[in-house]
Amino acid sequence: MKQTLVLLAFLFAFQNSSAQLFTKEKVANPVDNIDQKRLTWGYFIGFNQYDFNFDYQEDLKDILVDEAVGFHLGLIGDMRINDYMNLRLEPGVFFTTRNLMYDESLFPNDDYNDSDLLREVKSTYVHIPLLLKISTKRINNFKPFIIGGFSTALNLSSNQDNPDDNSSGEFRMEKNSYFYEIGFGIDLYLQYFKFTPSIRGIFSMNDELVRDADPNSPWTGNVAKMQTRGVFINFTFQ
């Protein structure tokens, strides 16, 4: 359902802008001077899909990750450097869920319940990236770009300080995570605002797993490193 909404949003944007994008002469819009302003503001909404990448101590069964599509929204502060580069701050709130599925072989002597094989990891991130946007020359009413940078995120659902661990059904993560990000998109100059669809990948740089008290825990004992990675689809309005 959410993938359908994403597709409809793209089609809506295309329908409203196609007359301007492919005409031989650029249509004069009230937003034509937006790229010359030193500071501009806006907001974004979008969809995300987070995953985990695991490194293991031993060659045992992998932990499987079932990803769900999440939602996010936030604000944009954009500082113009020159005609082709902008520095951007994009603080936002991101909601996502990942399900971790454990193999029975990780539990010795068949000492497990069905609930032990699944951990639902719900996360609410306050995500703050600092990004460099590098654009091409504007062509009629669209301008492609690439974007990349670094970010930090506060996981409000981490359970880091919870004294209970997986033996009590609590999966715990670090509160603070650090990422690098890279993506691309297109600025579309519509009649009254600039609309920007983009896609971006994020990759964690730190181990986010809080391990159980038992060093031989079937949930965390074999994990050398657990890092978030994800994909964002953003719709920006300026």
C-alpha positions in Angstrom: 0.0 0.0 0.0 2.8 2.4 0.9 4.7 1.6 -2.2 1.6 2.5 -4.2 1.4 5.9 -2.4 5.0 6.5 -3.3 4.3 5.8 -7.0 1.2 8.0 -7.0 3.1 10.8 -5.5 5.7 10.6 -8.3 3.1 10.4 -11.0 1.3 13.5 -9.5 4.5 15.5 -9.5 5.3 14.4 -13.1 1.8 15.3 -14.3 2.0 18.8 -12.8 5.5 19.6 -14.0 5.9 17.8 -17.3 4.5 20.8 -19.3 7.3 22.9 -17.9 10.2 20.4 -17.8 10.3 19.6 -21.5 9.4 22.9 -23.2 12.1 24.5 -25.3 11.8 27.8 -23.4 12.0 28.0 -19.6 8.7 29.1 -18.0 9.2 32.0 -15.6 8.1 30.9 -12.1 7.9 32.9 -8.8 10.5 30.4 -7.4 13.1 31.2 -10.1 15.2 33.3 -7.7 15.2 30.7 -4.9 18.6 29.3 -5.9 20.2 32.8 -5.5 19.2 33.2 -1.9 21.9 32.7 0.7 19.6 30.8 3.1 16.4 29.0 2.3 14.0 26.8 4.3 11.6 23.9 3.6 10.3 20.6 4.9 10.3 17.0 3.8 8.2 13.9 4.2 9.0 10.4 3.0 9.3 6.7 3.5 12.2 4.6 4.8 13.3 1.0 5.0 15.9 0.1 7.6 17.9 -3.1 7.8 20.7 -4.5 9.9 24.0 -5.8 8.8 25.6 -8.5 11.1 29.2 -9.6 11.5 29.5 -12.9 13.4 32.1 -14.4 15.7 31.5 -18.0 14.4 30.0 -19.6 11.3 26.5 -20.3 12.7 23.1 -19.6 11.3 22.5 -16.0 10.3 20.0 -13.8 12.1 17.4 -12.9 9.5 15.9 -9.4 9.2 12.4 -8.7 8.0 12.1 -5.1 7.1 9.0 -2.9 7.1 8.4 0.4 5.4 8.5 3.3 7.8 7.6 7.0 7.7 9.5 10.2 8.4 9.2 13.9 8.3 11.4 16.9 9.1 12.7 20.4 8.3 15.4 21.7 5.9 17.9 24.5 6.3 19.8 25.2 3.1 22.9 27.5 2.7 24.0 28.4 -0.8 27.8 28.1 -1.4 27.8 28.8 -5.1 25.7 28.0 -8.2 26.4 24.3 -7.9 26.9 23.5 -4.2 24.7 23.9 -1.1 25.2 22.9 2.5 22.1 21.4 4.1 20.9 20.5 7.5 17.9 18.2 7.6 16.7 17.3 11.1 13.8 14.9 11.2 11.9 12.2 13.1 12.0 8.7 11.6 9.7 5.7 12.5 10.6 2.2 11.6 10.2 -1.5 12.6 12.5 -4.5 12.0 11.8 -8.1 13.0 14.8 -10.3 13.8 14.3 -14.0 13.3 16.6 -16.5 15.1 17.2 -20.1 14.0 16.4 -22.9 16.4 20.0 -24.2 16.2 21.2 -21.1 18.1 19.5 -22.4 21.3 21.2 -25.4 22.9 19.2 -28.5 24.0 16.1 -27.1 22.3 15.7 -24.7 25.3 13.5 -22.1 23.7 9.9 -21.0 23.3 8.4 -19.8 20.0 8.6 -16.2 21.3 12.4 -16.5 21.7 12.8 -16.9 17.9 11.4 -13.4 17.1 12.4 -10.0 18.3 10.4 -7.0 17.1 12.7 -3.9 17.0 10.7 -0.7 16.9 12.8 2.4 16.5 12.0 6.1 16.6 15.1 8.1 15.5 15.8 11.8 15.8 18.0 12.0 12.7 20.3 15.0 12.1 22.4 14.9 8.9 24.8 17.6 7.6 24.9 17.2 3.8 26.7 18.6 0.7 24.4 18.9 -2.3 26.2 19.1 -5.7 23.9 20.1 -8.6 24.3 20.3 -12.4 23.3 23.4 -14.4 19.6 24.0 -14.4 17.9 22.7 -17.6 14.6 24.4 -18.2 12.7 23.7 -14.9 14.7 20.8 -13.5 18.1 20.3 -12.0 19.6 16.9 -11.1 22.0 16.6 -8.1 23.9 14.2 -5.9 24.0 14.6 -2.2 26.1 13.1 0.6 27.4 13.7 4.1 27.4 12.5 7.7 24.7 12.2 10.3 23.9 11.3 13.9 20.7 9.8 15.2 19.3 9.4 18.7 17.2 6.2 19.1 14.4 7.1 21.5 13.4 3.4 21.6 16.8 1.9 22.2 16.2 0.3 25.6 20.0 0.9 26.3 19.5 1.6 30.0 16.9 -1.2 30.6 18.4 -3.7 33.1 16.4 -6.5 31.4 17.9 -8.2 28.4 16.8 -10.8 25.8 16.4 -13.4 28.6 13.4 -11.2 29.7 12.3 -10.5 26.1 14.1 -7.1 25.8 16.2 -6.4 22.8 18.6 -3.5 23.4 20.4 -1.0 21.1 22.8 1.9 21.6 21.0 5.3 21.9 23.5 7.1 19.6 24.3 6.1 16.0 26.6 7.7 13.4 26.1 7.3 9.7 27.4 8.3 6.3 24.9 9.0 3.6 24.8 9.3 -0.2 22.0 9.8 -2.7 20.6 11.6 -5.7 17.5 13.5 -6.8 16.0 16.1 -9.1 14.8 19.7 -8.3 11.6 20.4 -10.1 10.7 24.1 -10.4 6.9 24.3 -10.2 4.8 27.5 -10.3 4.8 28.4 -6.7 7.5 26.2 -5.0 10.4 23.8 -5.7 9.5 20.2 -5.4 12.3 17.6 -5.0 12.0 13.8 -5.1 15.2 12.0 -4.0 16.5 8.7 -2.8 19.3 8.2 -0.3 21.2 5.3 1.3 22.5 5.4 4.9 25.2 3.3 6.5 26.0 3.0 10.2 29.6 3.5 11.3 29.3 2.1 14.8 28.3 -1.1 16.5 24.7 -0.6 17.8 24.1 -3.8 19.8 23.9 -3.8 23.6 24.8 -7.3 24.5 23.1 -9.6 27.0 24.6 -10.3 30.4 25.2 -13.9 29.4 28.3 -13.9 27.0 26.9 -17.1 25.5 23.4 -15.6 24.9 21.8 -17.1 21.7 20.6 -13.6 20.8 23.8 -11.6 21.1 26.7 -14.0 21.9 27.7 -14.7 18.3 27.3 -11.1 17.1 30.6 -9.3 16.5 29.0 -6.2 15.1 25.5 -5.0 14.3 25.1 -1.9 12.1 22.0 -0.2 10.6 21.7 0.5 6.9 18.7 1.8 5.1 17.1 3.6 2.2 15.2 6.9 2.3 12.7 8.2 -0.3 12.2 11.9 0.4 9.8 14.5 -1.0 11.0 18.0 -0.3 9.1 21.3 -0.6 10.9 24.7 -0.6 
